[in-house]
């Protein structure tokens, strides 16, 4: 089968028939202009990434980010020149993917490229760098990036609510539309180069959160991973976003979703639970969300740094010279270092206030301790950035005025751009690194600091250190940043508590040399083994595992717009054709029909659950056919079923999931399972009552044969937690009782052992066999987990003596979802329409039969 990618669109565009031989090249191909596809020959490429010809067997990864890992500038003759951005994470992660993985980048370019030049630039980037640029019109990009990303998503994900127009601004639907439009442009670019059956796609960060939906809609089996580099807020914060469900559903179109910390993943899972009703499970160390038959895996692993790049800069002569300069500049002083972007979440002003507090409380530190604050330009723009700058300058001026003296400024603010080697030099000479961000997705500054403090022989010589002496470092980090959990030797602080931060700074300075060395050694061991290559390799491994079953799944796409999702089901699972089942119905003579009620005969969303006239009429029509045995199996109690179906004389009823059975209205209710007593209720009910009192929104449903604790209206997280505790509690106190304790959708149920709907199905088939009516037609319809027992029984009965060798068996569930049934119908309306078709097929039989055949009576045990 030809891959549904642009590889065969190339042939179609040229007017030729698709050629399988050409398709093996797979790459590179790109649409450089709308409607125009260009093929580039690998042999003619002189790029860094194109040394080896592409092959079908080579694994390929398409990495998609907001910006390509490139730097651009115009040469003297006015032509565009490009080179790799060595600082880009997207470029660095390539080291972890292996030599045999071909990497293609899709993203935008910082610089604005004139439309007349875009074709040539795209060609150059593809040939030289294997990069596919997404050219975004400036006005659209501004709404997308500076508008929706930086005004809405970025503040909200950092726990800042738009309580006033000044704080992020009110939600603007036009900015959201721009965000979706740009994501669609990125999707189109991915589609130009993807071979969907073979390639992996790795999407990065909050700029492209709806991209998975566009890709999944185009290619149902696309192998897709997403990594969020920012925090994910708690559900109480996230739920304020007007497009909250659209973003969640879009992310769930990925196969693997990555987060830096468990907190971020936990918040995401909580949002999925509270807003979409999804639950997650942990299997063999992997967390997975079941979403319409697909398992969406959750990955928790903080990103690392590129150690090789840092070490190469440490070895440069410029770095050595800068270290010597700083050594002389700060001779006799202890340097504490802060490196932050000049934005509202980095907590620069809090750090400065803590420094001020330290100098006030410890006069002996004046003249000895210097805080060097490197302030990088903010990535966003707006009044909040200007306010941070103003506050920072004012605080620095005040501290230096109060505590400064000739030749000594306690705070050195560097707000001009530094070369990378200059920043590295500051790391080398700093005794302590301070990170006081109030919220940050990861923050790799501490990692860089640890590697730089390890240094090398040349730098040791410059600083007058013995290479034999153990290295040392100290970290004071905010507990609200992503790297904090992995730095167990750091002093963690609440940056809002100025006194606590000042105290931590003092502790870092007075700690013993041996303790500093032990902490450094611990951190260095972690950072050096968990670098960016390790992170990328681990993510790719998990993505391959998450996509392993793609080829064995049958997929359907449902939903419109951003509500689109893919349902993955068994290859044999298909919609039940009314014509097919009616034809089988007409050919057969001994029919067993088992029907669930709630959610099957009656929609689960209905306010009134009483059967309507149409439902009762269809059931009576089916029951009047002497070739049919119709049994309604429900979780309802027998009194309710008796009242509801009083007009259905020949309808068999099974109440409380099959504990009570009544073959027809003229007979008595009987039990399927012999239960000597229900004394266990006296033990179970007080336990349930205890959890009901402590769980607001929960209730106990008392049945004749069972007790059900329902927490449908409780807080989802608390209810789930309480349900697990209740399940363990009940299993413990009822260990010696003949009952089973099971959890279901928002319930914990205790019932006699052996009671399930499958028992009723098994008993009906056995009874019909004993009465000489060997079933040659079995129809079973249900909508939830309890009905799966019936499906299992009738499907396995095909191999046994209780069915005719040529029996037609129809196990049908409601809606497209994973099930033991082989058929599905969309909803209650479809089911009633199908049953009406069967009832109509019985009319000729009823007219021709002059006497009623004896009814089958379920055997009493």
N, C-alpha and C positions, 0 to 999 in steps of 0.2 A: 504493500500500500504506500502510495506516495505521501510523504509528510505534508501536512497542511501548513506549509510555510511559504515564504516568498521565494524559495528555491525553484518551485515550478511556475510561479507567477512570472519569472524572468522569461521562460519559454513562451508563456501565453502572450506576454507583451510583445514578443518579437514575431508572433503569428505562427510559431512552430508548435508541433505537438510536444508534450512533456517528454524529456529524454532522461531516462534513469541514469545513464552514464554520466551526464553532466551534473546530476544532483549530488554525486559523491563529493564534489568539491565543497559543498555546504557553505563555504565562507571564503573570502569576504564578499558580501553583496550589500548594497545600500541604495535606498531611494534618495537621490541627491536633490531631485525636484519632484513636486507632486506629479504622479503619473509616469515618472521616468525612473527606470531601474538600471543601474550600472553594475557590471560584473568586473571585478578586479582580479587579475591573475596573481596568485601567490608568488610565482617565480619572478615577477617584475618588482616585487616589493623590496625596499631596502630598509625596512623598519627594524626597530629594536625587537619588536615582538613577532617578527615574521621570518625568523631564520629557517624554520622547518615548514615544509608544505603541510597544509591542513589535510586531515584524513578522517574517515568515518569513525575509526576506532578510537580516535583521540577524544578524551572527555573535554567538555567545553563548559565554561562558566561565564554567564553574562552578568556583569556587575553593574547595577543601576544606582546612581546617586544624583543628588541635586546638581552637583558640579563635577565635571570631568577632572581627573587628577593631572591637570595640565596648567602651565603658565604660558601666557601669550603676550607678545609685544610686536610692534611694527619695526622692521629693519630700516636702515637709512634710505633704501630705495622704495619704501612704502609697502613692502610685502609683509604678510603676517608670518611670524616665526613662533614656533611652539617647542616647549621642552617639558619633560616630566616634572611634576611638583612632588619632590621627594618627601615633603611633610604630609602629603595626603594619605589618610588611612586607607583609602581605596587602593592606592598603589602599593602600600606596605603589606597589606594582607595577602597580596599575590604570592609572597614567600611561603605561605602556609598551604598553598593549593597543590604544590608539587610540580615537577618539571613537565609531566605529561598532560597537565591541564591547560588548555588554551583559554586565555582570558580576553574578553571583549568588554569594553566600557561603554556605557550609555549615560549621557548627562548633558548639562548645559555648559556654556562657556561664560566666564565672568564678563569678558569684553563684548561689546556690542559689535556684531559683524554685519556689515552692509549687505542687504539681500542680494546685490549683484555679485558679492564675493562668496556667498554661502556655499555655492556648488563646489567651487575650487577648494575652499577650506575643508568641507566635508570629505572630499576626495583625498586631500593631503593627510588628514587625521586618520582616515581609515587605512591608507597605505602605510603610513609611518608608525602609527601608535595603536592601531586596531581600536580606535575610539569612534563612536557614532555620536555626533553632536545633535542635540535637540535645540534648534533655534527658536527661542521664545520672543515674540514681539515685546519691545521694552515696556509698553503700557500694561500688557497682560502680565509680564514678569513682575512688575512693581506691585500689582494687586495680589498676585500669588505669593511672592516672597515677603515683601515689606508689609503687605496687607494681611492676608489670612495666616500665613506661617508665623510672622513675628508679632502681629497684633492679637491674634486669637489663640493659636495652638501653643506657641512657645510660652506665653505668660501662664496660660491655664495649666500646662504640663509642669510648670514650676510653682503651682499652687497660688497663682494670683488671679483672683476673681475680678471681672469687670464691674465692680460695684458702682463705679462712676465713669463717665466718658473719659476721664484722664487715666484710668487704670486699664489700659488695653483697648478700651472702646467697646461700644455695644456691638452685638453680632450684626454683621453686614452680609446679606445674602449674595450681593454681587461679588464680594471677595471669595465666598465659598464657591460660586460658579467659576471664578477664575482658577481657583485651586483644582477643581475637577477638570477644567479644560486643559490645564498644564499637565496634569497626570495622564490625560488622554493622549496628549502629544508624545509624552514619554513612552506610553504603551505602543503607539504607532511605530516609534523608532525601534523598540524591542522586536516588534513583529517583523520588521524588515530583515533582521539577521537571525532570528531564532529558528532552530530545528526542534520543534516542540517535543518530539518523542525522545530526543537525546540530550538536549541542553539543560543545564541547571540555570536558574535565574535567582540572583541574590539582590534584593532591594534594600536600600539603606535609608533609615530615619523618617522623621515625621513629615517631611516635605512630600513624601510619595505614599501616603497611607492608603489611598484608594486605588493605586496602581494594580494591586493584586486582583481586584475585581475585573478590571479591563482585560488583563491577561488571562484570567480564568474563564472569562466569558468567551474569549476567542479560542483558547485551547484548554479544554476541560481537564486534560491530564498534564498540564504544564507542571514542571518540578520547580516549586517556588518557595524561596525562603525570604523572610523579612527580619531585619534587626533594627530595634529602636534604640538610638543612642542617647535619648533624653530620658528623664524620669517618666513614669506613667503614674498619674495622680490617683489618689483614693477615689472610690466611687462617689463619695459625697461631693467632691470637686468636679470629677469628670461628668457627672450626670447633669451639670448645669449647661453643658454644651448642646446647642439646639440640634446638631447633626451627630449626636452621640452614637445612635444605632447604626447610621450609615458607615461611620468609621470602624466600629467594631466588626460589622459584617464584612467590610472590605478586608480587614486584617485576617479574618477567619477564612478568607479565600486563599491564604498561604498554606503551605504544608508544614512549615516550621516558623515559629515566631520567637525571636531571641530578645532577651533582656539582660542588663548588666547585673541586676541583683534580684534576690527572691522577693524583696518588697515590691519592686516594680511589677514582677510577674503576678504576685498575689493580688495586687490592685487590679490588674487586667482581668484575672480570673474572677474576681469579685464583681467587676462590672459585667462580665459575660453572664454571671449567675443572676445578678439583680435585674439586668435590663433585657436579657435574651432568654433567661430561664435555663441556661446551660450549666451542667455540672462537669467537673473534671475528675480524673482518676490518675493515680500514680501506679505504674506497672513496671516493676524491675528497675526502678530508679528514674523512669521517664514519665513526665507529666503529659497527659493528653486530654484534649477536649473532643468529645464526640459531637460532630456537627453534620447532620444530614448524611450519616453513613460514612463520612470521612473522619479520620482522626487527625486533628490539628495538634502537632507536638509543640511543647513549650521548652525553650532552651534558656538556661540561666548560666551565663559565663561572662565575667567582666573582660573587656578588651584589654590587650597589653600594648606595649610600646615596641618600636623597632630598635632593638639593642644595637644591631650592626651599624645603623646610621649614627646613633649617639657615639659609639666608640670611634667611628671614623672621624667625627668632628673633634672628639677629645684628643685624637692623635695629630690634629692639624697644628702647624706652628703658630697660626693666628690665635688659636685658643690658648696655647702656652704663654704667648706674649700678653694676652689680655689677663690671664690669671696672675701673672707677675705684676701687672699694672694695678690690679685690684688688691693684691697682697700689700703693696706699698701704700695704696690709698687708705686702707682700713687697718694698717698696722697698729697693734695694741688694742683693737676693738673686736667685739664679738658681733658677727653679722647674722641677722635673722632675715629671711627672704620670703617675699610674697610675689607671686606671678599670677596675674589675673586679667581678664578682660574688663574693660571699664563699663560694666553693666550692673543693673540693680540687684542681681542675684548672687554676685560674687562676694558680697560682704566686705568690700574694701574699707568702708567707713567704720564698720564694726571692729575690724582689725586695728585700725588707727586709734580708735577709742580705747581698745584694750592696751595698746602700747602706751597711751597717755596714762592709763590707770597704773600700769607697771612702773612707770617712772615716778608717779606720785607716791606709790606705796613703798617703793624701793629706791630711795635717793642714791644709794651706792651704785645703781646701774647707770646713772647719768654719766655721760662721758665714756662709758665702756660698751654699751649696747647700741647697735644701729639697726634700724629696720629699713631694708631696701625694698621698696615696693615698685615692681615693674608693672605698669598699667598698659596693656595692649588696647588698641582701638576696639570699640564696641562693634559687634557684627550687625546690630540693629541700629535704628535711628529714632529720634523723637525727643520729646521733652524730658522723659525719664532719664535718658542718657545724659542730657545737659545738666540735670539736677544732680546726678551722681558725680559728674565732673566738678561741678561747683562745690558740692559738699566735701569732696576729696581734697581739692586745692585749699579750701578754707581750713579744714582740720589739720592738714600738714603745716600750713602757715602758723596756725595757733600753737601746735606742739613745738615746732622749731623756735618760735618766739619765746615760749615759756621756759623750755628746757635746754635750748641751744646755747652755745658759747662760741667764742672765736675758735675756728678750726674743728667744730663739732656740731653737726646737725643730727638729732636723734632719728629723723625720718628723711630718707633720700627717695624722692619720687622720680621715677623715670617714665615719662609719658611719650617719649619719642621712639619710633620703631628701632628695634635692635636687630642686628644680624644674629643668626642662630648661634654662632660660636660665642658671641658676647653673652647671650643668655646662659649658655653652657658654663661659661667662666664664673658667672655669679653663683650657679649651683655648686661649683667646685669649692668656692671659698666660704659658703654659708654653713654655719654651725647648726642651724635649725631652719626648716621650711614650714611656713604657716599657710594653711588653706582654710579660710573661714567662710566659705560660700554658704548661703542660706538654703540653696537648693542647686544641685548640679548632677547631671546624668551620670557622669563618670569622673572626669578630671584626672588627667594623666600627669599633672605636674609632680606629685609625690613620687611616681614611678621614675620619671626622668631624673629627679633629684637623687634618688637612691643609686642609680647607675653612675651618675656623675661623681658622687661622693666615693664610689669605689676607685675611680680615677685610673691612672696608669703610672708607670715608673717615671716618665718624664715630668708629669705634673707633681708627683711626690717629691722629686728633686727640686722643682721650682718652689714648692711650699716648704722645703726643708724637712720633709717627713721621711722616716725610714720605711722602705718597702716591706720590711718584715713586721712592722707594727700593724695590728688589725685596724681596719677602717671603722669609722664611726659616723653616725648621723642621728638626727632627731626630727621627728615629725609631730606637728600639732595640726590635726585635721578636724573639720566639721563632721558631725555624725550624719549630716544631711547630704553627703556626696556619695556617689556610687562606689568609689574606691575604698571607702572607709572600712567596710566589713573585711576586706582582704588584707588590711594593714593592721594586724593584731598587736603589733608593737608600738603603734602610734598612740599619742595622747589624744583621745577623742573629746571634743568639746561641743557644747551647744553655743553656736556663735552669737545668739541673742543675749547670752549671759556674759556681759562684759567682764565682770569680776572673775568668772570661771576661766575665761580665755586668758586674762592677765595672769592668773594663778598657774595655768598650764604653761604659759611662756616662761614664767619663773622656774617652774619644775624642770622644763627642758634644758634650761641654762645650768642648773645646779646639780643635775643628775650625774652620778659617778661615771668616769670614763669607761669602766668595765661594762656598766649597764648600757651605755650608748653603743658600745661595740656589739654587744649581744643583740640589741634591737636591730642594728644595721645588718648584721649577718642574717638574721631571720627574714628581714624584708628583702635583702638582696637575693637570697635563695628563692623566694617566691617570685619576685619580679623577673629574674633572669630565666626562670623555667616557664613562666606564663606570659610569654611575649605575644606579639601580634600574630606571628606565624602559628603558634600553638592555638590561639583563639580561632583563626580562620580554618585551620585544619580540623579542629573539633567541630566547628559549625558545619563544614562540608560533610563530615562523617555522619552527623546527625541528620542532615538534609537527605543524604543518600538512603539512610535507614527509613526516614519518614516517607520517602517516595517509592519504596521497594515494591509495594503492592499495586502501583498504578496500572500496570499492564493487565492485571487480573480483575480489575474492577470495571463494571459497566456504569457509565456516567450519564446523567441527565442534567441539563441546565434549566433552572426555573427562576422565576422572578424577573422584575423589570428594573432598569437603572441600577442604582447602587444597592438595591435589594437582591441582586442576582446572587445565586449560590449554586453549587454543583452537588447533586446527590449521587453518591457512589454506592452501587448495589451489586448483588450477585448477578453474574451474566445471564442466568436463567429467569430472573425476576422481570415480569412484564405486566402490562395492564390487561385486565380480564376483559375479553371481548364478549359482549352480550350475545352476539350471533353464535359464537363458538359454544358458550355454555348452554344456550337454548337448544342448539342442535344435539349436544350430548344428553341433555335432559329428555328430549323427545325419544331418543334411542334406547333409554334405560327404563327398567321396571321396578327396581327396589332402591328408593332414594332416601339417604339420611341427610338432613339439613340441620346444622347447628349454627345458631345465631347469637352473638353478643348483643347487648342492648345499648348501654350508655356509650356514645361515641360511634356506634354502628347503625342501629335503627333510629337513634335519636342523637342529634348533634350535641357534642359535649359543651358547646357554648350557649345552649338554649337555657332561658330562664325557667321555663316550665319543662319538666322532664317526663310528664305524662304522655303516653302514646296518643298520637292523633288518629283521626278517623281513617286516613289513608293507610297508615301503618297497620292498624287492626284489620282493615279490609284485605290487605295483601296477605297477612298471616292466615286469615280465615280461608282465603282462596287456596293457598298452598296446603293447608290442613285437610281440606275437603277431598283432595286427590288421594285415593286409597293406596297409591303407590309411594306416598311420601310419609316419612316420620319426621316431624318438625319439633325441634327442642330449642327453647330460648334459655340461654345460660347467662346469668347475671350475678353481680355482687350484691344486689339488693336483697332485703329480707323477704321471707315468703309471704308475709301479710301484705306488703306493698305490691308484689307481683300478682297475688291473688286478686287484689282490688283492681289493678290496672287492666288485667286481661280476663276479666270475668266473662266477657262476651266471646272469648275464643275457647269453645268447648273442647276441641280436639288438640289444642296446643299443649305440648309438654313443657314444663317449667323446671329450671334448676336454680335454686336460690343460694345465696352466700357462697358463690364460686363452686357450687356443686355439692355442698354438704347436704342440702335438702333437694329432693327430686320428686316431682309429681308428673306421671306419664300423661295424664289428661285431667280435665276438670272433674270427671266423675270418680276419680280415685283419690286416695289419701296421700298426704306428703309422707315421704320416707327418707331415711338417711342413707347416704352412700358409704359412710364410714361408721363403724361402731365405736362410740365413745362412752366409757362407763360413767364418767362424771365430769363436771366442769369446775371442780374444786380449785383448779389452777387459776381461775378468774379472781379468786379471793387474794391470791398472791400478786397477780399481774396488775390488777386495777389500781391498788394503792400506789404502786410504783409509777404507773402512768399518770396518776393524779398529781403526784409530786412534780413531775416534769411539766404538767399542764399549768400548775400554779406558778412555776418559775419561767415559763415560756409564753409571753403574751402573744395571742393570736392562734394558739393551739387548742385542740379539743379532743375529747375521747368519743368515739362512736362505738356503742355497745350493740353487738349482734348476738343472736342466740348461740352461735358456734364460735364467735371470734370477738376479739377486742382490737380496735384500730385507733392508733394515736395519729391525728392529722395535724400537720403544721403548715398547711398551704398558705395561711394568712399571717404567719409569723415572719420575722426578719429572716431572709434566706440564709445568711451565713450562720446566724445564731441558731436558727431552726435545724440546719444541717448538722451543726456541732452537737446540739442537744439530742438529735435523732441517733447519732453514732453512740453517744453515751447511754441513751435509753436502750439501744439494741444490745450493747454489752451487758448492761444491768439486768435486762430481762433474760438474756441467755444464761447469765450466772444464776439467778434465783429460780429459773425454770428448768435447770439442767436435767433434773430427774423426772420431769413431767412429759407425757406423750404429746407434746405440742411442737410446732415449728415457729420460730421468730424470724420474720423477714422484713426487710425495708423495701419500699417502693417509691413511686413518685410522690414525695411529700408525705409519706406515711410510714409508720412502723406497725406491723400487724402480728398478732399472736392468734394462731388457729390450730386445730387438731392436726396431727401429722397425717400426711397422705391426702389431705383435702386440696384439690385443685381442679380446674376445668378439664384437664386431660383425663381425669378419672371418669368424668361423665361421658366424654367422647368414647373412651374405651368400653364403657359399660353399654352404651347404646349399640355400638357395632356388634358386640358379643351377643346381646339380646336379639338383635335382628337375625343373626346367624342361627341362633338356637330355634327361632321361630320359622326357619326355612325361608327367610327373606334375605339371602346373602346380598349385601349392598353392592350394586354396580354403579352407583353414583353417590358421591359424598361432597357436600358443599359445607365449608366452615368459614365464617366471616367474623373477624374481631379487630379491635383497634389498639389494644395495649399489651403490656407484658404478660398479664394473666392469661391472655388468649393464645400465647405462644405454646402453652402446654397442649392445647387442643390441636394446634397445627402439627406439633411434633408427633402426636398419637396417630392422626389420620395419615400423615406422610409415611410413617414407619409401618402402618397397617397394610400398605400395598404389598409388602413382601410376605405377609402372614396369611393365615386361613380365614381371617374375619372379613375379608373383602373378596369379591369376584376377581378372577385373574385379569379380566378385561375392564375392571372398574375405572370410571372417570373420577379423578380426585381433584377438587378445587379448594385449596387453602388460600384465602384472600384476606389481606389486611387493608386497613383504611389509610390512604395516603402513601406516598413514596418514602419508605424508610426501611432500614435494615430489619429483616424479619425471616422467620423460618417458612413463612408462606411463599408460594411461588408466583402469586398474583397480587395485584392491588387494584383498588378503585379509589378515585380521588376523594370522594366525600360521601356523606349520607344520602345526598340526592342521587348520586350514581348508583348506590346500593339499592335504594328503593326502586329505581328505574329498572335495574337488572332483575330484582325479585318480581316486579310486576310483569316483566317479560316471561319469567318462569310460570307465574300464575296464569297468564294468557295461554301459554302452551298446554296447560292442564285442562282447559275448557272442553276441547273435543273428547277427552277421556271421560270427563264427568257426564257429558251428554250420552255417551255410549254405554256406560255402566248402569245396569238396572238394579244391582244390589251392591251394598257396601261391603268391601272386604274387611275381615277382622282386623282391628287395630293391634299394633304391637304394644305389649305392656313390658316395661322395664322390670327385670327380675328383682325381687327383693332378696336381700342377703341377710 
